[in-house]
């Protein structure tokens, strides 16, 4: 049995949904199907989820004229899909009724936002299941509550409750294609709660783990995962096989194929994952597995992301002061700021944050507390940083990777602000100025993929 998840681009319009149906029809083992909300139909289009967030916001601000305009756009999008698939218009009436019922419930702002956001996935699942039935496939829509997806009551940040898994496992016994909306579950009190953004991937991973699936297929709009961002490097190498750890590191640092939490349920149950292209389903895609053979050129991918800042603290004899690191990090905890990395030296410590979490207001509070409570010699903030991750199993045990990486930065004339190696066995983190990110990535790619490929080809010729 396979669980197949289809992303927003795969259900963006009627033509894409027809491709989804053909994929499901081609393999009877695809028994559980998870769908996202309709995504962009073209480059400058707007995702349904973004329109729903806009609608909820304008309604809560009592900007009813604007909310009605947005609602019209949303309903027109769904109507276009339904009409082009030749489905009954009762689906549109059902979507409109769901929205009206949510608006009339006594919900907090966060609860209402979650309920409205979830309508994209929920409507998508109803449309896909109806179309599958329309073309003769025995399919049924199933609400996440009926599927057993019970979660913590944290709007926008739901976590699966362990008691969900015995219920989810029963999906194996259903002799139909079950279509389930991604992105949300239900708290124990019956309230709808969403996962974090990109949470349809999380739903797919949960269902694959819960049903003990043979394979979790994640259909998107690319043939495979690439070794580097194709907008920075032309025609980068495709990755055939990745481990869960490698994928998580790559996702964290900017790879947009997966939400970085998405694979955790599948990882724990060791369910293999295959990333495939809805528009080219015969392509083998990228397999994500628990283990793979580490090669001489162990680097499998290079990820990057911007939007980071660094807080630098210096205090003479810091290393002798018992509890200094705990006291520093407690300040961030008190101010509800999570950190990403914390490299340190004997008299210095840096803490890396996502820039949006460390607002100017938070910055003033934190710096004042550090000065007053920890009596440091220096404290400063550095913004506009980018993080680059060189990722690969076996990296920590491979001689010369750090030397090759730092040499690549030097060749590109890029200054390294910080290095963090050793905290992860499969990645090496570099912090640089955001403006240098493209030339740094291009130089690293040349070193680890183009140069290495030429060396491999030369060695093969010698052996031949």
C-alpha positions in Angstrom: 0.0 0.0 0.0 1.2 3.5 -0.9 0.3 6.9 0.4 0.4 9.6 -2.3 0.4 13.3 -1.5 -0.2 15.9 -4.2 1.0 19.4 -3.7 -0.7 22.7 -4.6 0.7 22.8 -8.2 -0.8 19.3 -8.7 -4.3 20.5 -7.9 -4.1 24.1 -9.2 -6.7 23.6 -11.9 -8.8 21.0 -13.7 -6.1 19.9 -16.1 -3.7 19.1 -13.2 -6.4 17.2 -11.3 -7.0 15.0 -14.3 -3.2 14.2 -14.2 -3.6 13.3 -10.5 -6.5 11.0 -11.4 -4.5 9.2 -14.1 -1.6 8.7 -11.6 -4.0 7.2 -9.1 -5.6 5.0 -11.7 -2.3 3.7 -12.9 -1.4 2.1 -9.6 -4.1 0.4 -7.5 -1.7 0.3 -4.5 -2.1 4.1 -4.1 -4.9 3.7 -1.6 -4.5 6.8 0.6 -4.3 10.2 -1.2 -3.5 13.5 0.5 -4.1 16.8 -1.3 -3.0 20.4 -0.7 -5.1 23.5 -1.5 -5.0 24.7 -5.1 -1.7 26.4 -5.7 -0.5 28.8 -8.4 -1.7 28.2 -12.0 1.0 30.5 -13.4 4.0 32.6 -12.1 2.1 35.6 -10.8 -1.0 33.8 -9.6 -2.1 33.7 -5.9 -2.4 30.4 -4.0 -5.9 29.7 -2.6 -4.4 29.5 1.0 -3.1 33.0 0.7 -6.5 34.2 -0.6 -8.2 32.5 2.4 -5.8 34.2 4.8 -6.5 37.5 3.2 -10.3 36.8 3.4 -10.1 35.9 7.1 -8.0 38.9 8.0 -10.3 41.5 6.2 -13.3 39.8 7.8 -11.8 40.1 11.3 -11.0 43.7 10.7 -14.6 44.2 9.6 -13.5 45.3 6.1 -16.5 43.5 4.7 -16.4 45.0 1.2 -12.8 43.7 0.8 -13.6 40.3 2.3 -16.5 39.9 -0.1 -14.3 40.7 -3.1 -11.7 38.1 -1.9 -14.4 35.5 -1.3 -15.7 36.0 -4.9 -12.2 35.4 -6.2 -11.9 32.2 -4.1 -15.3 30.8 -5.1 -14.7 31.7 -8.8 -11.5 29.6 -8.7 -13.2 26.6 -7.2 -16.1 27.0 -9.6 -13.8 27.0 -12.6 -12.2 23.8 -11.5 -15.6 22.1 -10.8 -17.1 23.3 -14.1 -14.0 22.1 -16.1 -14.2 18.7 -14.5 -17.9 18.5 -15.3 -18.8 17.9 -11.7 -22.1 18.7 -9.9 -22.3 22.3 -8.6 -23.4 21.1 -5.2 -19.7 21.0 -4.3 -19.6 24.8 -4.7 -22.6 25.1 -2.5 -20.9 22.9 0.1 -17.8 25.0 0.1 -19.8 28.3 0.5 -21.8 26.7 3.3 -18.7 25.6 5.2 -17.3 29.2 5.0 -20.5 30.7 6.3 -20.7 28.1 9.2 -17.2 28.9 10.2 -17.9 32.7 10.2 -21.0 32.1 12.4 -19.2 30.0 15.0 -18.0 31.5 18.3 -14.3 31.2 17.5 -11.2 33.2 18.7 -9.3 35.0 15.9 -6.6 32.2 15.8 -9.3 29.5 15.7 -11.2 31.3 12.9 -8.0 31.8 10.9 -7.2 28.0 11.2 -10.8 27.1 10.2 -10.7 29.3 7.1 -7.2 28.3 6.0 -8.2 24.7 6.1 -11.0 25.2 3.6 -8.5 25.1 0.7 -7.3 21.6 1.5 -10.8 20.4 2.5 -12.4 21.6 -0.7 -9.5 20.2 -2.8 -10.1 16.8 -1.3 -13.8 16.9 -1.9 -13.2 17.9 -5.6 -10.6 15.2 -6.2 -12.7 12.4 -4.6 -15.7 13.5 -6.7 -13.7 13.5 -9.9 -12.3 10.0 -9.1 -15.8 8.8 -8.7 -16.8 10.6 -11.9 -14.3 8.6 -13.9 -15.2 5.3 -12.3 -12.7 4.9 -9.5 -14.1 3.7 -6.2 -13.1 6.6 -4.0 -14.3 8.5 -1.0 -13.6 11.8 0.8 -12.6 11.4 4.4 -12.3 14.2 7.0 -9.1 14.2 9.1 -11.1 13.6 12.2 -12.5 10.4 10.8 -9.0 9.4 9.6 -7.8 9.7 13.2 -5.6 12.8 12.9 -5.8 14.1 16.5 -3.5 16.9 17.4 -2.5 19.4 20.2 -4.6 22.5 20.4 -1.9 24.9 19.1 -3.5 26.9 16.2 -1.0 27.0 13.3 1.5 24.8 15.1 -0.4 21.5 15.8 1.5 18.4 16.9 0.1 14.9 16.3 -1.1 13.1 19.5 0.3 9.5 19.8 -3.1 8.0 20.3 -3.8 8.8 16.6 -1.8 6.0 15.2 -4.0 3.0 16.1 -7.0 4.8 14.5 -5.0 5.8 11.4 -3.9 2.2 10.9 -7.5 1.2 10.2 -7.3 3.0 6.9 -5.5 -0.1 5.6 -8.8 -2.0 5.9 -10.8 0.3 3.6 -11.2 -1.1 0.1 -11.4 2.2 -1.6 -9.2 5.1 -2.6 -9.4 7.4 0.5 -8.9 11.1 -0.3 -7.9 13.1 2.8 -7.2 16.9 3.0 -3.8 17.8 4.3 -2.7 20.6 6.6 -5.0 20.1 9.6 -6.3 17.8 12.3 -8.6 18.0 15.3 -7.9 18.7 19.0 -9.5 16.5 21.6 -12.2 19.1 22.2 -13.2 18.8 18.6 -11.7 22.1 17.3 -10.0 22.2 13.9 -6.2 23.0 14.2 -3.7 23.4 11.4 -0.1 22.3 11.2 2.5 24.9 10.4 2.7 26.2 6.8 3.5 23.4 4.3 1.7 21.1 6.7 0.1 18.9 3.9 3.5 17.2 3.7 3.2 16.5 7.4 -0.2 15.0 6.9 1.1 12.7 4.2 4.0 11.6 6.4 1.8 10.9 9.3 -0.6 8.8 7.3 2.3 6.9 5.7 3.7 6.2 9.2 0.3 5.3 10.7 -0.7 2.9 7.9 2.8 1.3 7.7 2.8 2.1 4.0 5.2 0.5 1.6 6.1 3.9 0.2 5.1 7.6 0.7 5.0 9.3 -2.7 5.2 13.1 -2.7 4.1 14.5 -6.0 5.2 18.0 -6.9 6.2 20.0 -10.0 9.9 18.9 -10.3 11.4 15.6 -11.5 13.6 15.3 -8.5 15.5 17.1 -5.8 18.5 19.0 -7.1 22.0 19.3 -5.6 21.6 23.1 -5.4 19.0 25.7 -6.1 18.4 25.8 -9.9 17.8 29.5 -9.8 21.4 30.0 -8.7 23.1 27.3 -10.8 22.0 26.3 -14.3 21.0 22.7 -14.8 22.3 21.4 -11.4 22.8 17.7 -10.8 19.7 15.7 -9.8 19.9 13.7 -6.5 18.8 10.1 -6.9 19.0 9.0 -3.3 19.0 10.9 0.0 18.7 10.0 3.6 16.1 11.4 5.9 18.9 13.3 7.8 20.2 14.8 4.6 16.7 15.9 3.5 15.9 17.5 6.8 19.2 19.5 6.8 18.6 20.6 3.2 14.9 21.5 3.9 15.9 23.5 7.0 18.3 25.6 4.9 16.1 26.6 2.1 15.2 23.5 0.0 11.5 24.2 -0.8 10.5 20.6 -1.7 9.7 19.7 1.8 8.7 21.5 5.0 11.6 20.7 7.3 9.4 18.9 9.9 7.5 16.9 7.3 9.5 13.7 7.2 9.7 13.1 11.0 6.8 10.6 11.2 8.0 8.7 8.2 11.6 8.8 9.5 10.6 7.2 12.8 8.8 4.3 11.1 11.5 4.1 8.3 9.0 4.5 5.5 10.8 5.3 2.3 9.7 8.5 0.5 9.8 9.2 -3.2 9.6 12.7 -4.6 7.9 12.6 -8.1 6.6 15.0 -10.7 2.9 15.1 -11.4 3.7 16.4 -14.9 6.2 13.6 -15.6 5.1 10.6 -13.4 7.3 8.1 -15.2 10.5 9.9 -14.1 12.1 7.9 -11.2 12.3 10.9 -8.9 14.3 11.1 -5.7 14.2 8.4 -3.1 14.6 9.3 0.6 15.7 6.4 2.7 17.0 5.7 6.2 20.5 4.8 5.1 22.6 5.0 1.9 26.2 4.2 1.1 28.5 7.1 1.6 30.7 7.8 -1.4 34.2 9.4 -1.7 32.5 12.6 -2.7 30.1 12.5 0.2 28.5 15.9 -0.4 25.0 15.3 -1.7 23.6 18.8 -1.7 24.2 22.5 -0.9 21.4 24.5 0.6 21.1 28.1 1.4 18.7 30.6 3.0 18.7 34.3 3.9 17.0 36.1 6.7 19.3 35.4 9.6 20.9 37.6 12.2 23.6 36.9 14.8 24.0 38.2 18.3 27.6 38.3 19.4 28.6 38.3 23.1 32.1 38.6 24.4 33.3 38.4 28.1 36.8 37.8 29.3 37.1 34.3 31.0 33.6 33.4 29.9 34.7 29.7 29.8 35.3 29.8 33.6 31.9 31.2 34.5 29.7 28.2 35.3 26.2 28.6 33.8 26.9 31.5 31.5 25.5 29.8 28.4 22.4 28.7 30.3 21.8 32.2 31.6 22.2 33.7 28.1 19.8 31.2 26.5 17.3 31.7 29.4 17.0 35.3 28.4 15.9 34.2 24.9 13.5 31.7 26.4 12.0 34.4 28.6 11.5 36.6 25.5 10.0 33.7 23.5 12.8 33.7 20.9 14.0 30.4 19.5 17.5 30.2 18.2 19.0 28.2 15.3 22.8 27.8 16.1 25.1 28.8 19.0 28.8 28.5 18.1 31.1 29.5 20.9 34.7 30.1 21.9 36.5 30.5 25.3 35.6 34.2 25.6 32.9 34.6 22.9 29.5 33.2 22.0 27.3 33.8 19.0 23.6 33.0 18.7 22.0 32.8 15.3 18.3 33.6 14.9 15.8 33.9 12.1 15.6 37.6 11.5 11.8 37.8 11.8 11.9 36.4 15.3 14.4 39.0 16.5 12.5 42.3 16.0 14.0 45.7 16.9 11.8 45.8 20.0 13.1 42.3 21.1 16.6 43.4 20.3 16.5 46.3 22.7 15.1 44.2 25.5 17.5 41.3 25.0 20.6 43.6 24.8 19.6 45.5 27.9 19.1 42.3 29.8 22.4 40.8 28.6 24.3 43.9 29.7 22.6 44.2 33.1 22.4 40.5 34.0 25.5 39.0 32.5 27.9 42.0 32.7 29.5 41.2 29.3 32.3 43.2 27.7 30.7 43.4 24.3 27.3 42.6 22.8 26.4 43.4 19.2 23.9 42.4 16.5 24.8 41.5 12.9 21.9 41.4 10.4 21.5 40.5 6.7 23.2 37.1 7.1 22.8 34.0 4.9 23.3 30.4 6.0 24.8 27.9 3.7 24.7 24.2 4.5 27.0 21.7 2.9 25.2 18.3 3.4 26.1 14.7 3.1 26.2 11.4 5.0 29.8 10.6 6.0 30.8 14.2 5.8 32.2 14.3 9.4 34.5 11.3 8.6 35.7 12.5 5.2 39.1 14.2 5.1 39.3 17.6 3.3 35.7 18.6 3.0 36.1 21.7 5.2 39.3 22.7 3.3 37.6 22.4 -0.1 34.6 24.4 1.2 36.6 27.2 2.7 38.8 27.3 -0.4 35.7 27.7 -2.5 34.6 30.8 -0.5 38.1 32.2 -0.9 38.0 31.7 -4.7 34.7 33.5 -4.8 36.1 36.3 -2.6 33.4 35.7 0.0 34.2 36.4 3.7 33.0 33.7 6.1 31.3 35.2 9.2 31.0 31.9 11.1 31.5 28.2 10.8 29.6 25.5 12.7 30.9 22.0 12.2 30.6 19.0 14.5 27.1 19.7 15.9 25.7 17.6 13.0 27.3 14.5 11.5 25.8 15.2 8.1 26.2 19.0 7.6 28.6 21.9 7.8 27.1 25.4 8.3 28.6 28.6 7.1 27.4 32.1 7.8 28.1 34.9 5.2 26.7 38.2 4.2 23.4 37.7 2.3 24.6 39.8 -0.7 27.3 37.2 -1.4 25.1 34.1 -1.5 24.9 33.5 -5.2 28.6 33.6 -5.9 29.4 31.5 -2.8 26.9 28.8 -3.9 28.2 28.7 -7.5 31.8 28.3 -6.3 30.8 25.5 -3.8 28.8 23.7 -6.5 31.8 23.9 -8.9 34.1 22.4 -6.3 31.9 19.6 -5.0 30.1 18.6 -8.2 31.8 19.8 -11.4 35.4 19.2 -10.3 34.5 16.0 -8.5 32.7 14.7 -11.6 35.8 15.4 -13.8 38.0 13.5 -11.3 35.6 10.5 -11.3 35.5 10.5 -15.1 39.3 10.5 -15.2 39.6 7.7 -12.7 37.1 5.6 -14.7 39.1 6.1 -17.9 42.3 4.9 -16.0 40.5 1.8 -14.7 39.0 1.1 -18.1 
